Amino acid sequence: MSDLSYDTQANACEDQSSCGTGDAPPAEMNAYEVRQEARRARLAAAAERTQREAQALLGGADSMMKAIPCGQPILVGHYSEGRDRRFRARIGDKMRKGIEARRKADELKRRAANVGSGGISSDDPAAVVKLRAELAKLEALQERMKSANRCVKRKDRAGLAALGFSERHIEEFFQPDFAGRLGFPGYAITNNGANCRRIKQRIKELEKRAITPGVEPIVGEGWTISEDTEENRVIVRFDAKPSRETLAALREYGFKWSPTRGAHVRMRSNGALYAAKRVVGAHA
């Protein structure tokens, strides 16, 4: 029964066709997906360059170390002392830089691998379509778990087989877990239902935002606040570099510097617009 407790969704969707998750033909990438793939490629390329740099630095340090006889100490007072110390210092410097570059390369690889792994982004123009597909899978899963539990309660093994469960999983349904529960545990159904409600709410919010027009640019003394509905961003642009206090406030409210725009940006929302006005001292 442990598999049902810790891998509920995998068991419930053993037969993918019954959950509506059969293979779909590959779709052409939209603009958001193209940008994500370009970002992943940039990070991967940067990781490769940094890895080569690390290998060159560490390899250079290793070659320099081989030039020093094994166990040879610095000859204090000898005419070669200063040159030897500088040579060994360069070895240490190369090693430090090589290790730092290797760590940076590992971090860049991690970031490249994580691009697009954070779920469905609100920036994606196809977010609502993807969320509806995800919701359909979760709702099918919810109904399948409930149906399975009804069959377990009636000891209806044929019904479980008709739902698409394997003989192994059917046997597991009738093996009590550590708490004596049969079938799918209640918390799995509760959590899945909560996910369904969360996605429904998010779809509602995205649909509402899609039909909400962007505000007209707000222009003040040395600053402009605007919205980009296509890129889903609130934009704060200054005529000159703002003060440290203003920059700190922007960071505090979640705004990030965008070199391509030459402005500070944050995902579009009423809260982001309010925060932008508060930073520049504009009245709502």
N, C-alpha and C positions, 0 to 999 in steps of 0.2 A: 504493500500500500504506500510505501515511501515515495515511489515514482509519482503517484497521483498527487501527493502533497507538495512535492518540490518541482514537478514539471507538468503542471496541470494543463497548460495550454498545448503543449506538445502532444499529450495523450488525447486531449479532446479533439485535436485537429490531425489525428493520425491519418485519416483519409481526407486529404485536402479538398477533394471535390465536394465533400459534404459541408465544408465551411465556406465554400465559395471562393477558394484561394487557388484555383487552378492556374497553370502557367498562362501568362498574358503576353501578347506580342510586344516586342520592344517598341517604345514610343520615342519619337524625336524629342530631343532635349529642348526645353523652353529657355528663355533668356537667363532666368535665374540659375537653372541647372548648368548652363554653359559657363556662367561666371564661377559657380562652385567648382566645376571641373578645371577651369583655368587656374583657380586658386590652389587646388590640390596639386596641379602640375607645377606651379611656381614653387610651392613648398617642397615638393619632391626634388625638383631640380636644385634648389638651394641646399637641401640636405646632402645631395650627391656632391655638390661643389665643396661644401664644408667638410664632408668626409674625406675628400681627396686632399684638402688643405691639412686636415689633421694627420693623415698618413704621411704627408710630405714633411711636416714639422717633426713628428715623432721619429720618422725614418732618418731625418737629418741629425736629430739629437743622438740617435743610436750610432750613426756613423762617426760622429764627433767623439763619442765616448770610446769607441774602439781605437781611436788614435792615442788614447792615454794608456800606457802599459798597465796591466792588471795589478792593482794594489799600489800603484805609484802615488805617493803623497805629494802635497805641495812642498817644494824645497824652500823652506823659509830662509831668507837671506841670500838665496841664489839669484843670479841676474835674471833667471826665467820666472821668478815668483809672480811678478805683476802680470806678465803675459799669460801664465798658467791660470791665475785666478780669473782673469777676464775671459779666457777660453771656457773654463768651467761654468762661469756665470752665464755665458751664451748658451751652453748646453741646458742649464736649468731653465732659462727663459724659453727656449724652444720646447722643452718638455711641458712647461706650464701652458704655453699657448696651444700646443697640440692636444693636451687633455681638455682644455676649455673648448677647442674647436670640435672635439669628438662629442662632448656633452651637448654642444649646440646642435650638431648634426642629428643626434638621437632625439632631441626635442623637436627639431624640424620634421623628422620622420613621423614622430607621434602626432604632430599637428596635421600633417598631410593625411595620415591614416584616419584621423577623426573628422575630416571635412565631410559634411553631409551625414554624420552619424548621430546627430543630436535630435533626430526626429524630423517632423514636417515643419518647416519654417514658415512663419507668417509672411516672409518676403517672397515666397514662391507664389507666382500667379495662379498656379494649379493647386494651391493649398487646400481649398474647399473640396475640390474633386478628390484629392488624395485622402483628406480626412473622412469624406463620405465612404470611400472604399474601406478605410480602416474601421470605421464605425460598423459597416456591414459585416466585416469579419468578426468583430467583437460581439455583435448582436447574435450572429449565428453560433458563435462559441457559447454565449450565455444560454441560448435555448438548448444547445446540445448537452451542456453540463446538467441543466435542469431535467432534460429528458432522461439522461443516463441515471440520475439519482432516483427518478420515479421508477425506472426499471429495476434498479437495485432494491428499492423498497419492496417491490412486488416479486423479487427474485426472478426476474424475467431475463434470462440469459439470451433467449432468442431475440428479444427486443434490443438488447445491447449490441448483438451481432448485426441486427438490421441498421443500427445507427452507424455501423462501420468500424466498431472496435475489434481489435484482434483478440484471439483467445487468451493471450498473455495478459492483456489489459483487463479483460473480463474477469479473469481470476483475481487480479489485483483489486478490483472493485469490492470483492467480498472478503478481503483480508483487512481487518481493522488496523488503523494506524495507532500511534502511541497514545492517542486520546480515545481510542475505541470507535472512531468514526468509519463508516463505510461510504464508498462512492467518492464523489468530489467533496472536499471539505467546504463548509459554509463560507469561510473567509475568502476562498477562491471565487465563489460566485458573487459575494459582496464586493470584492475588489474589482472584478471585471465589470460589474454593474456601475461602479463609481467611475471607471474609465469611460464607459459609454456616455454617462451624463457629462463628464468633463469634455469629451469631444463634441457632443451636441452643443454645449455652451460655447465652445470655441468656434464652431461653424457659424453659430448665430452672430457672434461678435464680428467675425471676418466678413460675413455677408452685409452686416450693418455698416461696417467701415467702408466696404466697396462702393456703397451708394452714397456715402457721405462726401461731399465735395471738399477739396482742400481749402483752407482759409486763404484769403488774400494776403500777400506779403505785408508784414508789419515793419515799418521803417522808423528807426529812432536815430538818435544822435550817435553816429558811428557804428551802428549795427542794423542788421536786417534779420527778421525771423520769417521763414517761409516753409511750405510743405511740398514735398515731391510725392504725389500719390502713386506714381508708377514704381518708384524705388522704395516707397513705404517709409519715408524718413521726414523728420522735422529737422530743419537746417538753421543753424545760427551762424551768421557770417558777420565779421567785424572789418571795418575799414583799416584798422591798424591792430597790432598785436595787443590783446587785452591785458589787463593787470594780472598779477599773480593770484590775487583774491578771486577774480572772475574765472580764471582758468581752474582754480581749485573748486569753485562752485560748479562749474561745468562737469568736472570729473565726478563730483559728489552726486550730481543728478543723472549720471549715466551717459553723458555726452562724450563722444570720442572724436578725435581729430581725423578728418579725411583729407589726405594730401591731394587726391584727385579733384575734390571739390574746393579745397582751400577754405574749409569751414568745419564747424563742429556739428556732428549729427547724432541722432538717436532714433530708434524705431518709432514710427508715427503712432501717436495716441493722444487722448485728451490730457493725460498726465504729463506727457513729454512737452506738449505745447504750453501747459501751465508752468512747467519747470523752466522752459526757455524764457518765458516772460518774467519769471521771478529772478532769474540770473541777471537779466539786463535792467531790471527795475521797471518793466512796463506794467501798466495796469490792465487787468482783464477787461 
